[in-house]
Amino acid sequence: MKKIVLRAAAICALFLAPAIAEAAEGFATANVNMRSGPSTRYPAVSMIPAGESVEIHGCLADLPWCDVSFYGGRGWVAGRYVQANYRRNRVYVEPQYYRPLGIPTVVFQFDRYWDRNYRSRDFYRDRDRWRRGPDWVDDNRRPRDWERQRDRDRRDWERDRARQEREWTRDQAREQRERDRDRQNWERNRRDGERWDDQAGGDNRREWERRRDREGVRVREDFEDGYGGARPAPLIRCQAMDPSCVE
């Protein structure tokens, strides 16, 4: 019995393994360079046009950089330039979305990553210098430059996210104003239509009365109504063989 249970668990693991290994889908929000490491100082691998889709293999826990694939190439893109679908909305790839989106937290292992992806690249021959980090390529740099660069990257990412949120809020407000304007136009047109119907009905009534008078119906004047000419006497249709009718 125990062997059967273990065998069933192994089969389930085989079916679940592709889903776990599958990369999350993302979208570039601008024309952005895909680089050979998680910094703008690493050599560029290729350029991803705005709106193109990428596969997100993982993101760093301490820096907003993600390992992505684009048209067979592999590299790193800053998270402030990548969005993913989350609950029918596009969100920037941030640590709070890693788990819901199925994005694992990864580390940048220079030797393994470069050996696997960049052996045919020109910058691969300088890997010994790049291995020390992008801020160590120039030997005159101070060791803490990478920390300042990290802080600058984080501030830039937060600024871009705030700008995107302001633009989204402004677009929502504009759409709401357009909806309100359309509703007001609809109500105004409805009121104008009702007034037109009332006016048209009154005109039709008056035209019917004028046409009735033009037909030459025999009438008589009633002087006993007590109005003394204050208003026209009512028009009364004569009955047949009525001697009081005046032609």
Helices and strands as residue ranges (DSSP letters): H 2-21, E 24-28, E 32-35, E 44-48, E 53-59, E 65-70, E 73-78, G 79-81, E 82-86, E 89-92, H 95-101, H 110-117, G 122-126, H 127-130, G 134-136, H 145-214
